Amino acid sequence: MVGAGFAGLVAADTLVNAGWDVTVLEARDRVGGRAWTDRLGNGAIIERGAEWVEDVQVEMLALCDRLGIPLARTGMSYHDRTPVGGPPVTEDELAAGRAALRTLFAELGDEAYDISVAEAIERLDAVEGAKVAFRARIECTSGAPATELAAWHLLHLASAPEQVDSPRIATGSDAPARALAERLGDRVRLAEPVTAITMDDDGVMIDTTNATYRAAHVVLALPKPILVQAPFVDLLPAEVRAAAETFAVSHAAKLFVPLAGDPAPSAILDTRRDYWVWTAKQGDDGLRPVLAGFAGSKPMLDLLEVERDGTTWARCVAEVRPDLELDFANAGTQTWADDPYAQGIYTHVRPGDRPDSTVLRQRHGRLVLAGEFTDDVWSGFMEGAIRSGMRAASLVDPALPPPPAATH
């Protein structure tokens, strides 16, 4: 198993429980991959990567339940973000716009892969304020400009539930990964980047910076940018490589600003700069003393100067949230494009591309793929990573069940 994120660890744990001998190789010195929980100097829990859980993400909920990991309600909604900075728009107009978006999406059918989000929004029967908010929301979430996103990405907004109290993992988003790694024990080898990998009729041979391993099968549970680079790309059949290359890499960043006082939970979307920020509860423990934010698309990350520090972004937030007591001096950001083992936050689909993702969910001799981008429904989510790990285990051992069909 190459990769100790959610996908690799779920696949490994499932196979070990079925009696397989499994070794997990991880290049980083920690498990969790793009789920990474940390703390600020004031003790506030922050999520440097994946964070949100939804009530319809049944495999994530089941995994947390099985591992005894609690969820916490946040007092706000991941889906409901008050837009600022654009044309005035009311809640009723946003609701009407979402209804129109669902109608438009149904009308588009397969054309949703051929035109861009920008083109689709121009067709939308909604007030201008709603159109501006929807464009900013999709660019932020999907990590690319609306002109570079297939209209298919509007499904994320069209299928969003109304007025929910969003949960997240109370002890940190990487808690399930840490718990799975503890169960796997010394089967998990940290700080062992793979340097070479070959596959023949006799099996698979993997060289790392520390050792050489032989195996009957290999599961590559890797982000897309890493999968299509050496030493892994030469292992991929041509059709797998072609399918993977049709997914473009998204870029996003997160913001963390220590927070004083006790404001109410909230979610604000800045439509001028494609970011949203939130204040949220930690379950029954009250408000987390931090304002967090998420920005998407490379042009907006450059505008917010996220690679320099969090000061520019934090001061932009102060313009739209002057009511908050923000500690600018200790603001910070998390980026993923500069992480050598991620090189991006997740993937997106460009207009005109129709990825044959089914080939990513098949066994290819001794090779199986996993990772959130291989999932057909929950790509980009922890749920997708978990489902892909379950699927990978079932491809290695056909006696194991694949994940059940899922819907957004």
N, C-alpha and C positions, 0 to 999 in steps of 0.2 A: 504494500500500500504506500504510494508516494503522495504525501500531503496529510497533515494532521489537523485540517479544518473539520467542520461539521461532517462533510461528505466522507472523508477518509476514515474518521473515527467511527461514524455510524456503520459504515461498511465493515470495518475491522471488528467492531463489537458484535455485529450480527453473525459474522463468519466464525468468530471464536466461540460464540454460544452454540454454533452448529458443529463444533468439533474441529474446525480448521486451525492450522498452525499459521499464524499471521505475524508479520513484522511491519511496523509503520515507520516510514522514514520521513522526517520533517527537517527542512533546511533551517527554519527559525529555531530560536532557543525557547520557544513557547508553543503551546497548542492553541487552536482556535482560528488561525488564519486571519481573515478579515473581520472576525468577531474578536474584539480586544477591549477588555474592561480595564480602566485605570482610575486613579484618584487625583484630584487637585490638592493643592496645599491646604485648602480649608476642609479637606476630608470628603468633599463631594464626589460621588461615583460619577464617572463619565464613560461614555461608550465611544471609543475611537473609530469604531467601524459599525457593523450591523447593530441595530437597536430595537426596532419595533416588531411586535408580535400582534397578529390579528386573531380574532376568535374563530375564524374559518380555517386557520392554519392547523389542521387537526394533527399532523404528524409532530409538529413542534410541541403542541400541547400534550400529546401523548408521551413524548420523550421526557419533558419536564416532569410529568406526573410519575413516570416510571423511575426517574432518578431522584425523586423527592425534592425537586427544585421549585420554589414558589414563584408565582407571578405577582406583580403589583399593579394596581390600577393607578393611572396618572392624573385623573381629573380633567383631562383634555383629550382631544381627538387628533390622531395622526392625519386624518383625512380632512378635517375642517380647519382651514387656515384663513384668517381674515386678511384680504388683500389690501395693501396700502401702496401709494405712489402712482397709481393709475387713475383712469376715469372712475368717478364715483359709481358704486354698484351696491345694491341692497342684497340682503340674504335671500329675499324672494326671487330677485333677478338671477342670482347664482343658482338657486334651485331650479328655476326654469331653464337656465342654460345647461345644467347637467342633464335634465330630461331631454332637451333638444340634442345634446351630445349622444345620448343613448340611441335616439332615433337615427341620427346621422350615421353612427357606427354600424347599426344594423343595415342601413341602406348601402353603405360602402362595400360590405362583403369582402371579397379578395382584393378589391381596389385599395383597401387599407394598407396593403404592402407596397403599392405602386406610387402613391402620392405622399407628400410630407405632412407632418403635423401642421405646419404653417398653412398649407393649402386647404387642409380639412377645416381648420378653424375659420378660414375666410368663408367657407360655405355654411358655417353654423348659423342657425336662426336664433341669435342671441344679441343682447345689448353689447356695446363695445367694451364696457367695463368687465363683463364676464369673459369675453374673448381674450382680453389682455391678461386677466387672472389665470385663465386656463393655459394659455401659452407659457406664462412664467412657471406655473406649477409643473407642467410636463418637462420643460427644459431643466428645471431644478431637479426633479425626480430622476429623469432619464440620463442626465449628465451630458447633454449635447444640445446645440441650437435646434430650434424647431424645424428649420429648413433641412437639417441632416437626420431627422427622425422620421421613420415611416409612421403613417397615421395610425398603424396598429397600436402604437404606444398610448393612444388615447383610451384604450381599454382600461388602463390603470385608473383613470379618472371616471370613466363611464360606469365602472363596476364598483366604485367606492361606496361603502355603506354610509348611511346618514346618522349623525348624532350618536356616536359611540364613545364610550370611555375606554380609550386604548390601553392595553396592558403592555408591560415589558417584563423581562426577567428580573426579579427583585434583587438577586445577588450578583447581577452582571450578565451581560449577553454571552460571555464566554464560559459561564458556569457549567452548561451541559458538556462542553468540550473538555473542561477540566475534570468533570466527574467521569466521563467516558475514558479519559486518559488514565485516571486513577484505577479504574477497573481493569484496563489493559496492562497496567504495570510496566515491566521492563520490555514489553513488546513494542513500546513507543521509543524511538531513538531520535532525540532532539539534536539540533545543530549538526545534521548529516546531509548536506546538499548532495544530490545525485550528480555525478560527473560523467558517467557513461552508462548506457543501457542497451543490451542486445537481446534478441529473441530468436530462437531457432526451434527445431523439432525436439530438442532435448529439454527445453525450458527457457527461463528468463535469467539473465545475469545482470546484476546492477552493481556498479562501482559507486561508492560515495567517498567523501574526503577521509573517512575513517576505516572503511572495510569493503569487502566484496560479498554480495549475497546472491544465492541461487534460489529460484522459486519456480513453481509450476504455472503460476499466473501472476499478472501484475495489474493493479488498478491505479490509474493515474487520476488522482483527485486534485486537480490543479486549476487555477484560473486560466481563462482562455489565452491571455498573452504569453503565459509561461508554457502552456501546452504546445504552442506552435513555434517554440524556440528549441535550440539544442540544449540538452541531448535528447529531448523527447520527440521532436518533430519527425525525425527519421524513422521512428517506430510506427507512425501513423499511416494507415492505408490512404491511398490518394483521395478516396471519396470522403474520408473523415477529415483530412486536412482541408479539402475544399469546403466542406460544411462549416468547419470551425472558422475559416477565414471570412465567411460571409457575416460574421458577427463583429461589429465595430466596438472599440473600447471606449467606455464612458469615463468621464473625469469629474470628480466631485471632491469636496473638502468639508470638514466639520469644524465648528467654532465652539470654544468653551470660555466663558467669562464668569469668574466668581461673582456671586450675587449677594447683596445685603438686603435686609428687610424681609418682608413676607408677602410678596405679591400673589395674586391668584394665578392658578394655572391658565396658560394662554398659548395661542399659536398664531403667528403673524407671517404673512407672505409679502416680501418686498418685490413688487412686480417690475421695478426698474433694474434690479440687480440679480434676479433669479435666485434668491435664497429665502429660507424660512427659519424662524427662531421660535423657541418655545421655553416656557417655564412649566414644570410638571412636578407632581407629587411622587414620593417614593412610598406608595401604598399608605399604610396607616402612620408612617413616620413623618408625615408632613412634606413640605416642599423641599426638593433638592436645592441646595444653595448654589445653583449654577444656572446661567442662561446658556442654552445649547443652540447650535444652528447647523444648517446643512445647505451648501450651495452647489449648483451643478452647471456644467459646461465650461470648457477651457476659457473662452472669452471672459466669462464672469469671474472665474477664479483669478485671472490676471487683473481685472478691474478691482477686485477686493484685496489684491496683493497678499494672497494667502500663503505664498511661499516665503514671504519676508517675516511676518509675525501676524498676530491677530488684531493688532491695533487699528488698522484701517477699517477692517470689517466691523470691529466693535464700535467704532465711532459712527459708522453708517447705521448700526442698530440703534445707537443713542438718538439719532435723528427721528426714528419712527417710534421709539419707546423711551421718551424722556422721563417717564414715570419710574423707571427702574434705576436702582443704585448699582452701577456696573463698575467693577474693578478693572479698569483699562490696563493698568500696569501688569497684571497677571493674566491677561487674555492670551489664548493660544489656539493653534489650529492643528488639524491632522490632515495630511494629504496622503494619497495612495499611488499617484503616478510615479513618485520617486522611491517607492518601496520595490526593491529588486525582485521580490517574490510575489508581487501583485501586479504592478505597473498599470494600475487602473482600479476603479471601484467595482465595476461589473461590465456588462455589455449592452449594446443596443442594436437595433435593426435599421438600416438605412433605406430610404425610398428606392424601390426597384429591386431590392434584395429579398429573396424568399428562401431563407435558410432551410435546408433539408435536415432538420434537427433529429429526425428519427434515426439517422445513421449514427448519431452520437449516443443513442440509447440501446445500441446493439453490441453483442460480443463479437470481437474480431480475433479469432483464434485464442491465443493466451492473453489478449489485451482487452481490458474493460475501462471505460471512462466514467468519471463521476465529476461532481462540481455543479454549483447552482446553475450555470449557464446551459447545462445539458437538459434541464427540466423543461417540460413543455408548457407548464402553467405558472410555476412559481420561480421562474428565472429572476435572479437578482435578490432573492430573499433567503433567509436562513431555512425556511420551509423547503425551498427548492434544493438546497444543499442536503438536507436530511433525506428527502425523497430520492435524490440521486444516489445517496449512499445505500439506501435500502434496495434500489434497483440494481446497483453494481453487485451487491452481495448475491442477489437472485440470479444474476447472469453468470457469476462464478459457480454458484451451487443452485442448479435448477430446482432442487427440493425446497428452496426458500421462496416465500411469496414475494412478488414485486409490490411496490406501493399501490394502494387502490387508486382508481381514477380520481382526479381532483378537479375542482372548478374554482375560479376566483370568487 
